[in-house]
């Protein structure tokens, strides 16, 4: 006999609408996971949603013979900005395959490696900026890294230098935050409230994002180049199966999609800086590795394979931060009858929406000893290889896994190594303890640091 999936009691008609803070949805789900464990459910405005927070159940839901990505809720809402893009296309939309076959070759490990020097040089620009601050004035870790991310993404993919590390913050950053935040909140409100009180701001943010994309496209048209980058591919390549190419609006859709996806990377490194400052011996060990491998020479792509401890820091920061906080799953459309989970321990309806809460998965005590502790060594070598696949789903799963994961991974490692090599950090407020919020990502809130040139 199956076990009843636990849920908060809720109230009539509205269900559990007050158990989830619309201004900080993922932290609310973290608290529910802490109370109910590996699986729980809520009902909001008549819709039941099941949440999963263990490695074993996560791994089970990632079986593509039984389940697939569910495109619903906030993902549907952000289609207002990006339409049927790689991130938001429904399973029955053939356009997803067209876009994927055109763009995926630009995001293989080999293709991404071609942009290493640009990623490194952008990170070096931030390091130089921080060195000049001499520890005098606090800076927002996530704010600075958001600037670096949009600078790097725009340069590597679209061949345009924004100079985002200085001067006013690019409008794209605020618009992404506003649009994705609103997309998270809209499914939990009556449609009439969305239309009356929130539609204007949402449309403005979507328009700003598309304006960023249109400017990237216009810049390329006015400044022809022989770069064979992502934007060149969007503008010129044809799908090898159908012969179709992307029209201008579809190009804009995908230009906007890439920074939304890459916005999790700054959250990872901002979190890594926090965890490292809480564990200074890890900084010492990482710098010993960096100084031994790179020394005073130029940082090259070849060095990446020889920095296992720094890689472990990135992986452990991905685990603890859950910067990309979860993903949606549903049973395959032809599924009959109730779906059994956990060897029959639980059952859900055949049309049930499920959300994997990576905060819980990544802290599963059945897999991770001292799950709240920051231990990069558990993410290195044989220890990492022995982890179940369900414990490594930081970029999603299967067919709809994050297409930009190799770029994000390289950005994370290069940025971490560059900053550790060149900059000293300290907490602006030594009493600060990590707080998070976010929408399609989870970021540190109120985390300021003082930075200066590294004393060697």
N, C-alpha and C positions, 0 to 999 in steps of 0.2 A: 504494500500500500504506500502511495506517495506521501511525502511530508508537505504540509501546508506551507506555502511561501509566506513569510511574515510581512506585515505592513503596518504602518501607523494607523490609528483608529479613524482619523479624518472627521469630516462633518457632512451632513446631508447635502446633496446636490453638488457642492463644490469639491467634495472629496478631500484630498490631501494638499490642496492649493496653498495652505498656510504652513505646510511642512517643508516647502522649498522656497527659499528667499530668491525672488526673481532678479535681484541685483547681485546675487552671488550663488548661482545655481549649483556649481560644482562643489563648493565648500559645503553646501547643504547636503548634497549626496554623500560627501565624505562622512559627515556626521551620522547619516542614516546607516552607512556601511559599518561604522564603528559600533552602532547599536545592534544591528540585525545580522551582520556577518556576510557570508558569501553570496547570498541571494535575498532580494527583498522586492517589493512592488509598491507602487502608489497608484492612485487614481486622481486624475486632474480633469475637471469638466467632463466627466463620463468616460475618459480614455484611460485604460489600464496600461501601465508601463512596468516592465520587469527589469531590474538592475542586477548585474552580476559582478562580483568582486573577489573571485578566487582564481588561481592559476589553472586549476583543473577544469573549471567550468568555462573559463575564457578559451582554453585550448579546444574544448568541445565545440563551442560556438564558432570557432574559426575553421571548422570542417566544412569546406565548400561543397561537399557532396550533400550536405544537409541544410546549410544556411548561406545567406548572402548579405551584402550591405543593404541596410534599409535607408532609403532616401526619403526623409520626412522631417517634420518639425522645423527646427532652425535651418536645416540645409535647404528645405524648400523655400523658406523665407529669403535666404540670401540669393536665390535665383533672381530676385528683383535687380540685383547688381550684375550677376554673371551668367544668367540664363542657363542653358544646358552645357555647362563647362565640364571639365574632367572631374571636378569635385562634386558637382550637383546634378549631373545627368541621371535620369531614371534608368533602371535596368533595361527597359523596353525602348529606349531611345538609341537608334543606331548611330547617332552622331557621336556618342561616347567612343565607340570603336574607331571612327574616323579620326577624331582628335588624338586619341591615344596612339594610334599607329603613326601619325605625323610627328608627334612631339616626343614620344618615348625615346627614340634614338638620340635625342639631345640631352638625355638625363641618365644615360648609362654611366657606370663608374669611369670608363675611359673618356667619354665625352666631358664629364664633369671635371676630370683632371686637367683638361685643357684650360680651365679657368683658375687653376690653383694660384698663379701669380697675381691675378686680380683680387682674389679673396685675401691672399696674404698681404697685398699692398694696402687694401682697404683697412684691414685689421691693424697694420702698422701705422696708418694715419691716426686711428683712434689712440693707439699706444703713445704716439708722439704728442697728441693733444693732452692726454692724461699726464704724461711726464712733465709738461709745462705747467701743470696746475700746482705742483709743489706741495700737495697736501693741505692747501689753505682753505679751499671751499668744497663743501660736500656736493656730490653729483648723484643723480638718480641712476642706479645701475641699469634698470630696465629702460629708462628713457634714453640713455646713451647708446645702449645696445640695439634698441629699436631703430635709431638713426643709422647705425652701422649696417643693420640688416637691409633696410630699404636702399641704402647706398650700394651695397654689394649686389643685391638682387637686380637692381636697375642696370648696373654696369655689366654684370656677367651675362644676363639674359637679353638685355635690350640695347647694350652698347652706349648707354647715356650716363654721363657723370652728373649727379645731382648736387654734389658738394653738401651733402646732408649733415655732415658732422659739425658744421659751424652754421651760425646764423639761425633764422627762424626754422622751427620744425616743419618738415614737408607736410602739407595738408593731407596727404595720403594716409599718414599714420593716424591722425585723429579720426579721419573718415572711416578707416577700417575698424577702429575700436568702436565708433558709434554705430556703424551698420551691423557688425557682428553682434554687438551687445543687444541691439534692438531685435535682431533675428532670433536671439535666444529667448527674449521676453514675449514676443508676439504670439506664439502658440498657446501661452497660458492666459491670454486675455480674450474676452469677447471681440469678435472682428469689428464690431461697431466702435469699440474703444480705440482699437488700433487706427482705424480710419479717421476718427474725430480728433484724437489727441496726439498721435505719434507719427502719422503718415508723412507729414511735411518734412520733419527732421530726417526720417529714414530716407526719403527720396533725395534730400539734399546730400546726405552722406554717400548714397549710391552714385549720384551724379558726380560728386567730387572724385570718387574712385575711378569712374569711367573717364573723367577728364584727365587724370594722371595717365591712363592708358593711351588716350587719344594723343596726348602730348608726346609720349614715347614713340608712337607710330609716326606722328608728324615730323618729329626730329629726325627719324631715320629717312623719311622721304626727302627731307631738305638737306640731309648730310649723308649721301650715299657712301657705302663702305664695302670692303671686300670681306668683312667679318661674316663667317658662316655660323652665326649664333642662333639662339632660340627665336629671336624676332625674324631673322632671315628665313628660318624654317617656316614660321607661321605665315609669312608673306609669299613664300615661293613653292613650298613642298606640296606634293599631292599624295593622297592616301594610296598606298600600293595595291590595295584590294579594290577600291571603288573608283579611283581616279579623281575623287573629289578633293577640293582644296578649301581653305578657310576663307570666308568672306570677311569684310572689314569689321563687322560687328562681332563675329566669332573671334577674331584676333583680339579685339578689345576685351571680350569675355575672359580669354585665357591670360592676357597681360595682367588683368586684375586678380585672377585666381592665384597666380604664383606668389605674390607678396602675402596674400591671406594665409596661404599654406606655410610660407617660410616664417611667419610671425611667431611660431612656437620656438624657433631657434634662440632668439634673444632671451626668452624665458628660461631656457636650459642654462645658458651661460651666466645669467644674472643669479640664478639659483646656485650654480656651481660656485660662484664667488662667495655666496653666503655660507655654503657648506664648508668650503675651504677655510674661511675665516673662523668658523667654529671648530675646525680641526687643523690647526697650523702645522702639525707634523706632516700632513698630506701635502701642504705647499712645499715644505722642505724636500720631501721625496720626489715630487714632480719636478722641481727645479734641478735637483741632482741629475735626473734623467735628461732633462732638456739641455743642461750644460754639457753633459757627457756626449749627447748625440749631435747637437747642433753647434755647441760651443759659440765661438765668435763669428762663425761663418754665416752664409746666407741660408735661410730656411727654405728647403726645397720639398717638392712632393715626395721624393724618395725617403725623406726622414719620417714620414707618417707611419710607415711600417715598423719603425724602431722606437716608438714612443708608447709602449703598452700600458704603462701606468697612467699616462695622460688620457689615453683612450678609456681606461677603467674609470677615471674621474667623470668623463662625459657620460658613460653608461650609467654610473651610479647616480649622477645628477638627473638623468632621464628617469630613472626608477623612482627616486624620492620626490622629484618635483611633479611628475605626471604632467609635463608641460603641454602635451597634447592629451587632454584629460580622458578621452574615451571615444568610442565609435559605436554606431548603431547596427544592429543585426536583426534579421527576420528569417523564419523558416522559408525554404524554397516554395514557390507558388503551388506546386503540385503535392505538397505535404498533406497527408490525410490524417484526421483524428488528432488527439492531443500529442504533443511532442514531449518525449521523456528526456530528462536531463539527469546527469549524475548517476547513471546506471539505474534510472527509474526512481531515484529518490524524490525528484520533483517532476511536475508536469505543467506544461503551459499550452494554451490554445495554438492551433496550427497557423493562425494569422497574427501571432503575438509579436509586438515590437519589444526588442530587448536592447539594453544599453550596457556596454562593458565599462565599468568604472575603474580606470587604471590605478587610481589612488589605492584601491583595495587590492587589486591583482598584484600590484608591485610591493605590497606589504604582507602578502600571504605568509603567515608564520609556518605553514607546512613546507614552504620553499626557502624562505629567507630567515636565517638566524639573526636575532636582534634586528627586526625589520625596520626600526626607526633609526638605526645607527648608520652613519656614513662610512662605508667600507669599500673604497675603490678596488681593493685586492680581490673582492668576491666577483668582480667583473673582468678579470684578467685571466688569460690562458685557459688551463683545464677547468678551473672553477667556473668560468663563464660558459665553456662548452657543455658542461654537465647540466646547466640549467634547462628546465623544460621549455619548449618553444612558446608555450603560453605565457612565460615570464619575460618574453622579448618582443611584445607587440606594441612597442612605443610608436611605430609609424603605421599602425593599422594592419590589415591582413589581405592576403590573396590578390585576386584580380583588381580590387579597388585600393590596394595599399598605396600610401603616399607616393606619387610619381616622382616627387622631388627629394626623396629621402637621401640619395647619395650626395646631392648638393648640400642639403641641410647638415648631413653628417660631417662633410669636409669643412663647412663653415664653422661648426661647433668646435671641432678639434683644432683647426688653424687659429681661430679666435682665442681659445683658451691658452694654447701654447704661446702665442704671440704676447698676450697680456701677462702671463706668468713670467715670461722671459724678460720683459722690459719694464714692468710696472710693479710697485708695491701698493698694497691696499690696506685699509683699515676701516672698521665700522665707524661711521659718523656718530652713531649712538650705540655704545657698547652693550646697552641693555636690550637692544632690538631683538625680537624673536620673529621668525618667518611668519608672515601673513600673506595669503594669496587671494586673488580674485581673477576673473577673466571670463571669456566667452567661448571662442573656439580654441583658446589656449588658457593656461594658468600661469600667472606671473607673480613675482614678489611685489608686495604693496608697501610703500613707505620705506623701502630699503635704499638708504643713501650711504655712499662710501666716500672716503677721502683717498685720493690717488696722487702718486708722485713717481719720479724716476726710481727704478729699482736700485737699491744699494747692494752691490755685489762684493 
